[in-house]
Amino acid sequence: MLDKIMNLQEHADNAIAWLWEVLPSILWAIFLLIAGTYVIRFINKMIRKFFANKDYDLALETFLQSFISIALKIILFILVITQLGVQTSSLVAILASAGLAIGLALQGSLANFAGGVLILLFKPFKIGDFISAQGVDGTVKEISIFTTKVSTFGNQIAIIPNGQLSNNTITNFNAQNTRRDKIDVGIGYTSNIKEAKEILLAICNDYETIHKTPAPEVYVGELGDSSVNLTLRFWANNADFWAAHFYVLEEIKYRFDAAGIEIPFPQRVVTQMKS
């Protein structure tokens, strides 16, 4: 029994001695972690101020800010681990041996990082552009290292991986200063085509934000099963496009009704069989 007590006392003394030996390193590591976190926040704040005073592309600014922040955190992690007694050479060897596994596990993240770089290089869109990609329509709010944030019509934020964006079709509605709208409207076969075309052109001429050059145009696009389908095309600036689009749709209904021009719609006739 005395021997066991002596062994326990010896282990306790060894543990206390080891704790006193490593305690300074642990305390310095904690201090380094806390101080480094504040330093990184300060650097990020200064970087944001620097970009605020410069007229750089917003996408480049957000990308660099997120990249620098992550790089600083990795450096801080290495410093803290080194302070705890892990040799730099050993750490490098561990990271090198785990490189393959990390690379396989982060294939998607690496692809997204590469996609973010490609987006910055080739600039298929920029912050503030209205795009359609990956089944999402909305305004680009942020381009970071791995993802792009898009604000939809319903004011939701869609987060799209950069890898998918850079490898698939993107429609940028703000790439040009102007857009052409195309509205199809059907009229009855007994309606006057010439009068309907004149009404459509008059609607465009009456709305000041619709471009008069190139001039709006109307033509018969199709002779359908139950209607003559007219196609109206006109140009407008990006900022005025949707207002003009909805105005024209509403005016078509009002003016066609006033002129007695029928807009056909599907009808179903149900007859009851007499027994």
PAZAPA-4460 file (N, C-alpha, C; in steps of 0.05 Angstrom, whole numbers, plus 32768, in hexadecimal, padded with zeros to 4 digits):
% residues 275
    n_x    n_y    n_z   ca_x   ca_y   ca_z    c_x    c_y    c_z   seq   type   mol
   8010   7FE8   8000   8000   8000   8000   8011   8019   8000     1      M     A
   8026   8019   8010   8038   8030   8012   8046   8034   7FF7     2      L     A
   804D   801D   7FEA   805A   8020   7FCF   8047   802E   7FBB     3      D     A
   802D   8026   7FBC   801A   8033   7FAA   8017   8050   7FAF     4      K     A
   8017   8057   7FC9   8014   8074   7FD0   802D   8083   7FC6     5      I     A
   8044   8076   7FC9   805D   8083   7FC0   805D   8087   7FA2     6      M     A
   8053   8072   7F94   8051   8075   7F76   803E   808B   7F6E     7      N     A
   8027   808C   7F7B   8014   80A1   7F75   8020   80BD   7F7A     8      L     A
   802F   80BF   7F91   803B   80D8   7F98   8050   80E0   7F82     9      Q     A
   805E   80CC   7F79   8073   80D1   7F65   8066   80DA   7F4B    10      E     A
   8050   80CD   7F42   8042   80D5   7F2A   8037   80F1   7F2D    11      H     A
   802C   80F7   7F44   8021   8112   7F49   8037   8126   7F47    12      A     A
   804E   8120   7F53   8064   8134   7F52   806D   8137   7F35    13      D     A
   806E   8122   7F26   8077   8123   7F0A   8063   8134   7EFA    14      N     A
   8049   8130   7EFF   8034   813F   7EF1   8036   815C   7EF7    15      A     A
   803A   8163   7F11   803C   817F   7F18   8055   818B   7F0C    16      I     A
   806B   817C   7F0C   8083   8187   7F01   8080   818C   7EE3    17      A     A
   8072   8179   7ED6   806D   817C   7EB8   805B   8194   7EB3    18      W     A
   8047   8197   7EC5   8034   81AD   7EC1   8043   81C8   7EC4    19      L     A
   8054   81CA   7ED8   8063   81E3   7EDC   8076   81E7   7EC4    20      W     A
   807F   81D2   7EB8   8091   81D4   7EA2   8083   81DE   7E89    21      E     A
   806A   81D4   7E84   805C   81DB   7E6B   8049   81F3   7E6F    22      V     A
   8044   81FA   7E89   8030   820F   7E8D   8038   822A   7E80    23      L     A
   8052   8232   7E81   8059   824B   7E73   8053   824A   7E55    24      P     A
   8058   8233   7E49   8052   8230   7E2C   8035   8232   7E27    25      S     A
   8024   8225   7E38   8007   8226   7E34   7FFD   8243   7E37    26      I     A
   8007   8250   7E4C   7FFE   826C   7E51   8006   827E   7E3A    27      L     A
   801F   827A   7E31   8028   828B   7E1A   8018   8285   7E01    28      W     A
   8010   826B   7DFD   8000   8264   7DE6   7FE5   8271   7DE8    29      A     A
   7FD8   8271   7E00   7FBE   827D   7E04   7FC1   829C   7DFF    30      I     A
   7FD6   82A7   7E0A   7FDA   82C4   7E06   7FDE   82CA   7DE8    31      F     A
   7FEE   82BA   7DDB   7FF3   82BE   7DBE   7FD9   82BB   7DAE    32      L     A
   7FC8   82A8   7DB6   7FAE   82A4   7DA8   7F9C   82BC   7DAB    33      L     A
   7F9A   82C6   7DC4   7F89   82DD   7DC9   7F94   82F6   7DBB    34      I     A
   7FAE   82FB   7DBF   7FBA   8313   7DB3   7FB9   8311   7D94    35      A     A
   7FBE   82F9   7D8A   7FBE   82F6   7D6D   7FA2   82FA   7D61    36      G     A
   7F8D   82F2   7D70   7F72   82F6   7D67   7F6C   8314   7D65    37      T     A
   7F74   8323   7D79   7F70   8340   7D78   7F80   834D   7D62    38      Y     A
   7F98   8343   7D5E   7FA9   834F   7D49   7F9C   8349   7D2D    39      V     A
   7F92   8331   7D29   7F85   832A   7D10   7F6C   833C   7D0C    40      I     A
   7F5C   8340   7D20   7F45   8352   7D1E   7F4E   836E   7D17    41      R     A
   7F64   8378   7D23   7F6D   8393   7D1D   7F77   8395   7D01    42      F     A
   7F86   8380   7CF7   7F90   8380   7CDC   7F78   8380   7CC8    43      I     A
   7F64   836F   7CCE   7F4D   836E   7CBC   7F3E   8389   7CBB    44      N     A
   7F3D   8396   7CD2   7F30   83B0   7CD3   7F40   83C5   7CC3    45      K     A
   7F5A   83C4   7CC5   7F6B   83D6   7CB5   7F68   83D1   7C97    46      M     A
   7F66   83B7   7C90   7F63   83B0   7C74   7F49   83BA   7C69    47      I     A
   7F33   83B8   7C79   7F19   83C2   7C71   7F1A   83E0   7C6D    48      R     A
   7F28   83EE   7C7F   7F2B   840B   7C7C   7F3B   8412   7C63    49      K     A
   7F50   8402   7C5E   7F60   8407   7C46   7F50   8405   7C2D    50      F     A
   7F41   83EF   7C2B   7F30   83EC   7C13   7F1A   8400   7C11    51      F     A
   7F10   840A   7C28   7EFB   841E   7C28   7F04   8438   7C1B    52      A     A
   7F1E   843D   7C1D   7F29   8456   7C12   7F33   8452   7BF5    53      N     A
   7F31   843A   7BEB   7F3A   8434   7BD0   7F23   842D   7BBE    54      K     A
   7F26   8431   7BA4   7F11   842B   7B91   7F17   8411   7B83    55      D     A
   7F1A   83FB   7B93   7F1F   83E1   7B88   7F04   83D3   7B83    56      Y     A
   7F05   83BE   7B74   7EEE   83AD   7B6F   7EE5   83A0   7B89    57      D     A
   7ECB   83A2   7B8F   7EC0   8398   7BA8   7EC5   837A   7BAB    58      L     A
   7EC3   836B   7B94   7EC8   834E   7B95   7EE4   8348   7B9D    59      A     A
   7EF7   8358   7B92   7F14   8354   7B9A   7F18   835B   7BB7    60      L     A
   7F0B   836F   7BC1   7F0E   8377   7BDC   7F05   8361   7BF0    61      E     A
   7EED   8357   7BEB   7EE2   8343   7BFD   7EF2   8329   7BFC    62      T     A
   7EFB   8322   7BE4   7F0C   830A   7BE0   7F26   830C   7BEF    63      F     A
   7F34   8323   7BEC   7F4D   8327   7BFA   7F4A   8328   7C18    64      L     A
   7F35   8335   7C21   7F30   8337   7C3E   7F2D   831B   7C4A    65      Q     A
   7F1C   830B   7C3E   7F17   82F0   7C49   7F31   82DF   7C46    66      S     A
   7F40   82E2   7C30   7F58   82D2   7C2D   7F6D   82DA   7C42    67      F     A
   7F71   82F4   7C46   7F85   82FD   7C5A   7F7D   82F4   7C76    68      I     A
   7F63   82F6   7C7C   7F59   82EE   7C97   7F5F   82D0   7C9C    69      S     A
   7F5A   82BF   7C88   7F5F   82A2   7C8C   7F7C   829D   7C8E    70      I     A
   7F8D   82AB   7C7D   7FAA   82A7   7C7E   7FB5   82AE   7C99    71      A     A
   7FAC   82C4   7CA5   7FB5   82CD   7CBF   7FAE   82B9   7CD5    72      L     A
   7F96   82AE   7CD3   7F8D   829A   7CE7   7F9E   8281   7CE5    73      K     A
   7FA5   8279   7CCD   7FB7   8261   7CCA   7FD2   8267   7CD6    74      I     A
   7FDD   827E   7CD1   7FF7   8286   7CDD   7FF5   8286   7CFC    75      I     A
   7FE0   8291   7D06   7FDC   8291   7D23   7FDA   8275   7D2F    76      L     A
   7FCC   8263   7D21   7FCA   8247   7D2A   7FE6   823A   7D2B    77      F     A
   7FF6   823F   7D17   8011   8233   7D16   8022   823E   7D2D    78      I     A
   8020   8258   7D33   802F   8264   7D49   8027   8259   7D64    79      L     A
   800D   8255   7D68   8003   824B   7D81   800C   822E   7D85    80      V     A
   800A   821E   7D70   8013   8202   7D72   8031   8200   7D77    81      I     A
   8040   8211   7D6A   805D   8212   7D6F   8064   821A   7D8C    82      T     A
   8054   822D   7D97   8059   8235   7DB2   8053   821F   7DC6    83      Q     A
   8042   820C   7DBF   803C   81F6   7DD1   8051   81E0   7DD0    84      L     A
   8065   81E4   7DC0   807C   81D1   7DC0   807E   81C0   7DA7    85      G     A
   806B   81C3   7D95   806C   81B4   7D7C   8081   81C0   7D6A    86      V     A
   8095   81B1   7D62   80AA   81BC   7D51   809F   81C2   7D35    87      Q     A
   80AA   81D8   7D2A   80A0   81E1   7D0F   80A5   81CB   7CFB    88      T     A
   80BC   81BE   7CFC   80C2   81A9   7CE9   80AF   8192   7CEC    89      S     A
   80A8   818B   7D05   8095   8176   7D0A   8079   817D   7CFF    90      S     A
   8072   8197   7D03   8058   81A0   7CFA   8057   819F   7CDB    91      L     A
   806D   81A8   7CCE   806E   81A6   7CB1   806B   818A   7CA7    92      V     A
   8079   8177   7CB5   8078   815B   7CAD   805B   8150   7CB1    93      A     A
   804E   8158   7CC7   8033   814F   7CCB   8020   8159   7CB5    94      I     A
   8023   8174   7CAF   8012   8180   7C9A   8018   8173   7C7F    95      L     A
   8031   816D   7C7A   8038   8161   7C60   802C   8145   7C5E    96      A     A
   802E   8136   7C73   8023   811A   7C72   8005   811A   7C71    97      S     A
   7FF9   812F   7C7C   7FDB   8131   7C7B   7FD2   8140   7C63    98      A     A
   7FE4   814A   7C53   7FDD   815A   7C3C   7FCA   814C   7C29    99      G     A
   7FD0   8132   7C23   7FC0   8123   7C10   7FA3   8120   7C1A   100      L     A
   7FA1   8118   7C34   7F87   8115   7C40   7F77   812F   7C41   101      A     A
   7F85   8145   7C48   7F78   815F   7C49   7F70   8167   7C2D   102      I     A
   7F81   8162   7C19   7F7A   816A   7BFE   7F62   815B   7BF4   103      G     A
   7F60   8141   7BFA   7F48   8132   7BF2   7F2F   813B   7C01   104      L     A
   7F32   8142   7C1B   7F1B   814A   7C2A   7F12   8166   7C22   105      A     A
   7F24   8176   7C18   7F1D   8192   7C11   7F1C   8197   7BF3   106      L     A
   7F16   8182   7BE4   7F15   8185   7BC7   7F00   819B   7BBF   107      Q     A
   7EE9   8199   7BCC   7ED5   81AD   7BC6   7EDD   81C9   7BCD   108      G     A
   7EEA   81CC   7BE5   7EF3   81E6   7BED   7F09   81F2   7BDB   109      S     A
   7F1B   81E0   7BD3   7F30   81E9   7BC1   7F25   81F1   7BA6   110      L     A
   7F11   81E2   7B9D   7F04   81E9   7B83   7EF5   8204   7B86   111      A     A
   7EE9   8209   7B9D   7EDB   8222   7BA2   7EEF   8239   7BA3   112      N     A
   7F07   8234   7BB0   7F1B   8249   7BB1   7F25   8250   7B95   113      F     A
   7F2B   823B   7B85   7F33   8240   7B69   7F1E   824E   7B5A   114      A     A
   7F04   8247   7B5F   7EEE   8254   7B51   7EED   8272   7B58   115      G     A
   7EF2   8278   7B72   7EF2   8294   7B7A   7F08   82A4   7B6D   116      G     A
   7F20   8297   7B6A   7F36   82A5   7B5B   7F2E   82AA   7B3E   117      V     A
   7F22   8296   7B31   7F19   8299   7B15   7F04   82AF   7B12   118      L     A
   7EF2   82B1   7B25   7EDE   82C6   7B24   7EEB   82E1   7B26   119      I     A
   7EFF   82E4   7B37   7F0C   82FD   7B3A   7F1D   8304   7B21   120      L     A
   7F28   82F0   7B15   7F39   82F4   7AFD   7F29   82FC   7AE4   121      L     A
   7F14   82EC   7ADF   7F05   82EF   7AC6   7EEC   8301   7ACA   122      F     A
   7EE4   8306   7AE3   7ECE   8319   7AE9   7EB5   8314   7AD9   123      K     A
   7EA9   82FC   7ADB   7E8F   82F8   7ACD   7E79   8308   7ADA   124      P     A
   7E7D   8311   7AF3   7E6A   8322   7B00   7E79   8330   7B16   125      F     A
   7E6D   8345   7B21   7E78   8354   7B38   7E63   8359   7B4C   126      K     A
   7E6B   8363   7B63   7E57   8369   7B78   7E44   837F   7B6E   127      I     A
   7E2A   8379   7B72   7E15   838B   7B68   7E08   8382   7B4F   128      G     A
   7E14   836F   7B41   7E08   8365   7B28   7DF1   8352   7B2E   129      D     A
   7DDD   8352   7B1C   7DC7   833F   7B1F   7DCD   8328   7B0C   130      F     A
   7DCF   8310   7B18   7DD7   82F8   7B09   7DC3   82E2   7B0C   131      I     A
   7DC5   82CE   7AFA   7DB5   82B5   7AFC   7DC9   829E   7AFA   132      S     A
   7DCB   828E   7B0F   7DDF   8279   7B0F   7DD6   8263   7B24   133      A     A
   7DDA   824A   7B1C   7DD4   8234   7B2E   7DB8   8235   7B38   134      Q     A
   7DA5   823E   7B27   7D89   823F   7B2E   7D82   8256   7B41   135      G     A
   7D94   8269   7B45   7D90   827F   7B57   7D91   8299   7B46   136      V     A
   7D7D   82AB   7B4A   7D7D   82C5   7B3E   7D7F   82DA   7B54   137      D     A
   7D92   82EC   7B52   7D94   8301   7B66   7DAC   8313   7B62   138      G     A
   7DB0   8325   7B75   7DC6   8339   7B74   7DDE   832F   7B84   139      T     A
   7DF5   8330   7B79   7E0E   8328   7B86   7E14   833B   7B9D   140      V     A
   7E16   8330   7BB5   7E1C   8340   7BCD   7E39   833D   7BD6   141      K     A
   7E44   8326   7BD3   7E5F   8321   7BDD   7E6D   830A   7BCE   142      E     A
   7E87   830E   7BC8   7E97   82F8   7BBC   7EAE   82F3   7BCF   143      I     A
   7EAD   82DC   7BDD   7EC2   82D5   7BF0   7ED4   82BF   7BE4   144      S     A
   7EE5   82B4   7BF4   7EF8   82A0   7BEA   7EEA   8287   7BDF   145      I     A
   7ED6   827E   7BED   7ECA   8264   7BE6   7EAE   8267   7BDA   146      F     A
   7E9F   827C   7BE1   7E84   827E   7BD9   7E7D   829A   7BCF   147      T     A
   7E66   829C   7BC1   7E5B   82B6   7BB9   7E3F   82B8   7BC4   148      T     A
   7E39   82CF   7BD0   7E1F   82D3   7BDC   7E0E   82E4   7BC9   149      K     A
   7DF5   82DA   7BC4   7DE3   82E7   7BB2   7DC9   82ED   7BC1   150      V     A
   7DBF   8305   7BBE   7DA6   830D   7BCA   7D8F   8309   7BB6   151      S     A
   7D7C   82F9   7BBD   7D66   82F2   7BAA   7D50   8307   7BAB   152      T     A
   7D3C   8303   7B9A   7D25   8315   7B9A   7D17   8316   7BB5   153      F     A
   7D16   8300   7BC3   7D08   82FF   7BDD   7D1A   8308   7BF3   154      G     A
   7D32   8314   7BED   7D45   831E   7C01   7D51   8308   7C12   155      N     A
   7D51   82EF   7C06   7D61   82DA   7C13   7D7D   82DA   7C08   156      Q     A
   7D90   82D0   7C17   7DAC   82CE   7C0E   7DB2   82B2   7C06   157      I     A
   7DB8   82AF   7BEC   7DC0   8295   7BE1   7DDF   8294   7BE1   158      A     A
   7DEA   827F   7BEC   7E07   827B   7BED   7E0F   8266   7BD9   159      I     A
   7E1D   826E   7BC4   7E24   825C   7BAE   7E42   8257   7BAE   160      I     A
   7E4B   823D   7BAE   7E68   8237   7BAD   7E74   8242   7B94   161      P     A
   7E8C   824E   7B97   7E99   825A   7B80   7EA1   8246   7B6B   162      N     A
   7EA7   822D   7B74   7EAE   8218   7B60   7E98   8213   7B4C   163      G     A
   7E7F   8212   7B56   7E68   820D   7B44   7E64   8226   7B32   164      Q     A
   7E67   823E   7B3D   7E63   8256   7B2E   7E77   8258   7B16   165      L     A
   7E90   8251   7B1C   7EA4   8255   7B07   7EA4   823F   7AF2   166      S     A
   7E95   8229   7AF7   7E95   8213   7AE4   7E7A   820F   7AD7   167      N     A
   7E67   8222   7ADB   7E4D   821F   7ACF   7E44   823A   7AC3   168      N     A
   7E2D   8239   7AB6   7E23   8250   7AA8   7E1A   8266   7ABB   169      T     A
   7E22   827F   7AB6   7E1A   8296   7AC5   7E0E   82AA   7AB2   170      I     A
   7DF6   82B3   7AB8   7DEA   82C9   7AA9   7DEC   82E2   7AB9   171      T     A
   7DFB   82F6   7AAE   7DFF   830F   7ABC   7DED   8324   7AAE   172      N     A
   7DD8   832C   7ABB   7DC5   833F   7AAF   7DCF   835C   7AB0   173      F     A
   7DE5   8361   7ABE   7DF0   837C   7ABF   7E0A   837F   7AAF   174      N     A
   7E10   836A   7AA0   7E29   836B   7A90   7E28   8382   7A7C   175      A     A
   7E10   8387   7A71   7E0C   839D   7A5F   7DFA   83B3   7A6C   176      Q     A
   7DFC   83CB   7A63   7DED   83E1   7A6F   7DCF   83E0   7A69   177      N     A
   7DC8   83D2   7A53   7DAC   83D1   7A4B   7DA4   83B4   7A48   178      T     A
   7D89   83AF   7A49   7D7E   8395   7A45   7D66   8396   7A33   179      R     A
   7D62   8381   7A24   7D4A   8380   7A13   7D36   836D   7A1F   180      R     A
   7D1E   8376   7A21   7D08   8366   7A2B   7CF9   8359   7A14   181      D     A
   7CED   8342   7A1A   7CDD   8333   7A07   7CC3   832A   7A14   182      K     A
   7CAD   8335   7A0B   7C93   832E   7A17   7C81   8322   7A01   183      I     A
   7C77   830B   7A06   7C64   82FD   79F4   7C48   8300   79FE   184      D     A
   7C36   8308   79EC   7C1A   830C   79F3   7C08   8301   79DD   185      V     A
   7BF4   82F2   79E4   7BE3   82E6   79D0   7BC9   82F6   79CD   186      G     A
   7BBF   82F8   79B4   7BA5   8305   79AF   7B94   82F1   799F   187      I     A
   7B7A   82F6   79A0   7B68   82E3   7992   7B6A   82E5   7974   188      G     A
   7B62   82D0   7966   7B64   82D0   7949   7B51   82E4   793C   189      Y     A
   7B3D   82EC   794A   7B2B   8300   793F   7B34   831D   7946   190      T     A
   7B49   8320   7955   7B52   833B   795D   7B63   8347   7946   191      S     A
   7B65   8361   7946   7B74   836F   7932   7B92   8370   7939   192      N     A
   7BA2   8362   7929   7BBF   835F   792F   7BCC   837B   792D   193      I     A
   7BC5   838A   7918   7BD2   83A4   7914   7BCC   83B7   792C   194      K     A
   7BB4   83B7   7935   7BAD   83C8   794C   7BBB   83BF   7965   195      E     A
   7BBD   83A5   7969   7BCC   839B   7981   7BE9   83A3   7980   196      A     A
   7BF5   83A1   7968   7C11   83A9   7966   7C15   83C7   796B   197      K     A
   7C02   83D7   7962   7C04   83F4   7967   7C02   83FA   7984   198      E     A
   7BF0   83EC   7992   7BED   83F0   79AF   7C07   83E9   79BE   199      I     A
   7C13   83D3   79B7   7C2C   83CB   79C4   7C42   83DF   79C0   200      L     A
   7C44   83E9   79A8   7C59   83FD   79A2   7C53   8417   79B0   201      L     A
   7C39   841E   79B2   7C31   8437   79C0   7C38   8435   79DE   202      A     A
   7C35   841E   79EA   7C3C   841A   7A06   7C59   8420   7A0A   203      I     A
   7C6A   8415   79F9   7C87   841A   79FB   7C8E   8437   79F7   204      C     A
   7C81   8444   79E3   7C87   8460   79DE   7C7E   8472   79F4   205      N     A
   7C6A   846A   7A03   7C5F   847B   7A19   7C70   8479   7A32   206      D     A
   7C80   8465   7A34   7C90   8461   7A4D   7CAC   846C   7A48   207      Y     A
   7CB4   8481   7A56   7CCC   848F   7A4F   7CE6   8480   7A53   208      E     A
   7CE7   846C   7A65   7D01   845E   7A69   7D06   8448   7A55   209      T     A
   7CF2   8441   7A45   7CF6   842E   7A2F   7D04   843C   7A18   210      I     A
   7D19   8430   7A0F   7D29   843D   79FA   7D19   843F   79E0   211      H     A
   7D1C   8456   79D3   7D10   845A   79B9   7D23   8453   79A2   212      K     A
   7D3D   8451   79A9   7D51   8447   7996   7D63   8433   79A5   213      T     A
   7D64   841A   799D   7D54   840D   7988   7D36   840E   798E   214      P     A
   7D27   8411   7979   7D0A   8413   797D   7CFD   83F9   7986   215      A     A
   7CE8   83FA   7996   7CD9   83E2   799D   7CCE   83D5   7983   216      P     A
   7CCB   83BB   7984   7CC0   83AD   796D   7CAC   8398   7975   217      E     A
   7C99   8393   7964   7C84   837F   7968   7C81   836E   794F   218      V     A
   7C7F   8354   7953   7C7B   8343   793C   7C6A   832B   7945   219      Y     A
   7C5E   831D   7931   7C4F   8305   7937   7C63   82EE   793B   220      V     A
   7C64   82E4   7953   7C77   82CF   7959   7C6D   82B3   7954   221      G     A
   7C53   82AF   7955   7C48   8294   7952   7C2A   8295   794E   222      E     A
   7C20   8284   793D   7C04   827F   793A   7BFD   8267   794B   223      L     A
   7BF4   826C   7963   7BEF   8256   7976   7BD4   8249   7971   224      G     A
   7BCE   8235   7982   7BB5   8226   7980   7B9D   8237   7985   225      D     A
   7B9F   824A   7997   7B88   825A   799E   7B8D   8278   799F   226      S     A
   7BA5   8280   7996   7BAC   829D   7996   7BC2   82A3   7982   227      S     A
   7BC2   82BD   797A   7BD8   82C7   796A   7BEC   82D4   797E   228      V     A
   7C04   82C9   7980   7C17   82D1   7994   7C2A   82E7   7989   229      N     A
   7C27   82FF   7995   7C38   8315   798E   7C50   8316   79A0   230      L     A
   7C67   831E   7996   7C80   8322   79A6   7C88   833F   79A5   231      T     A
   7C8A   834B   79BD   7C93   8366   79C0   7CAF   8366   79CB   232      L     A
   7CC1   8376   79BE   7CDC   8379   79C8   7CE3   8397   79CB   233      R     A
   7CF0   839D   79E1   7CF9   83B9   79E5   7D11   83B9   79F7   234      F     A
   7D1F   83D0   79F6   7D38   83D3   7A06   7D34   83E7   7A1C   235      W     A
   7D43   83E2   7A33   7D42   83F4   7A4A   7D5C   83F2   7A59   236      A     A
   7D63   8406   7A68   7D7B   8405   7A79   7D76   83F0   7A8F   237      N     A
   7D8C   83E5   7A99   7D89   83D1   7AAF   7D79   83DB   7AC7   238      N     A
   7D7F   83F4   7ACE   7D71   83FF   7AE6   7D53   8402   7AE2   239      A     A
   7D4B   8405   7AC9   7D2E   840A   7AC3   7D20   83F1   7AB8   240      D     A
   7D2F   83DB   7AB5   7D24   83C4   7AA6   7D0A   83B9   7AB3   241      F     A
   7D0B   83B3   7ACD   7CF4   83A5   7AD9   7CDC   83B7   7ADB   242      W     A
   7CE0   83D1   7AE0   7CCA   83E3   7AE1   7CBC   83E5   7AC6   243      A     A
   7CCC   83E6   7AB1   7CC1   83E7   7A96   7CB3   83CD   7A8F   244      A     A
   7CBE   83B6   7A97   7CB2   839C   7A91   7C96   839A   7A9D   245      H     A
   7C94   83A0   7AB7   7C7A   839E   7AC5   7C66   83B3   7ABB   246      F     A
   7C70   83CB   7AB4   7C5E   83DF   7AA9   7C52   83D6   7A8F   247      Y     A
   7C62   83CB   7A7D   7C58   83C2   7A63   7C43   83AB   7A67   248      V     A
   7C49   8398   7A78   7C36   8382   7A7D   7C1A   838D   7A86   249      L     A
   7C1B   839F   7A99   7C02   83AA   7AA3   7BF3   83BA   7A8E   250      E     A
   7C02   83CB   7A7F   7BF5   83DB   7A6B   7BE9   83CB   7A54   251      E     A
   7BF6   83B4   7A4E   7BEB   83A3   7A39   7BCE   839A   7A40   252      I     A
   7BCB   8392   7A59   7BB0   8389   7A61   7B9C   83A0   7A60   253      K     A
   7BA3   83B7   7A6B   7B91   83CE   7A6B   7B89   83D7   7A4E   254      Y     A
   7B9D   83DA   7A3D   7B98   83E5   7A22   7B8B   83D1   7A10   255      R     A
   7B91   83B7   7A13   7B84   83A3   7A03   7B67   83A1   7A0B   256      F     A
   7B61   83A3   7A25   7B45   83A2   7A2E   7B36   83BA   7A23   257      D     A
   7B42   83D2   7A23   7B35   83EA   7A1A   7B30   83E9   79FC   258      A     A
   7B42   83DC   79ED   7B3F   83DA   79D0   7B2E   83C2   79C7   259      A     A
   7B26   83B1   79DA   7B16   8399   79D4   7B26   8383   79C7   260      G     A
   7B40   8383   79CC   7B52   836E   79C2   7B53   8357   79D7   261      I     A
   7B4B   8340   79CE   7B49   8328   79E0   7B65   831C   79E4   262      E     A
   7B6A   8316   79FE   7B82   8306   7A05   7B77   82EA   7A0C   263      I     A
   7B7A   82D7   79FB   7B6E   82BC   7A00   7B7B   82AF   7A18   264      P     A
   7B6B   829E   7A25   7B75   828E   7A3B   7B68   8272   7A39   265      F     A
   7B75   825D   7A43   7B6B   8242   7A41   7B50   8240   7A4F   266      P     A
   7B3D   8233   7A42   7B22   822F   7A4D   7B1B   8211   7A4B   267      Q     A
   7B0D   8208   7A5E   7B04   81EC   7A5E   7AE6   81EB   7A60   268      R     A
   7AD9   81DD   7A4D   7ABC   81DB   7A4D   7AB5   81BF   7A57   269      V     A
   7AA4   81BE   7A6C   7A9C   81A4   7A77   7A7F   81A0   7A71   270      V     A
   7A78   818A   7A65   7A5C   8184   7A5E   7A54   816B   7A6D   271      T     A
   7A3B   816A   7A76   7A31   8154   7A85   7A21   8142   7A73   272      Q     A
   7A28   8129   7A72   7A1A   8116   7A61   79FF   810E   7A6F   273      M     A
   79EA   810E   7A5F   79D1   8106   7A6A   79CF   80E7   7A69   274      K     A
   79C5   80DC   7A7E   79C2   80BF   7A7F   79A7   80B6   7A74   275      S     A
***
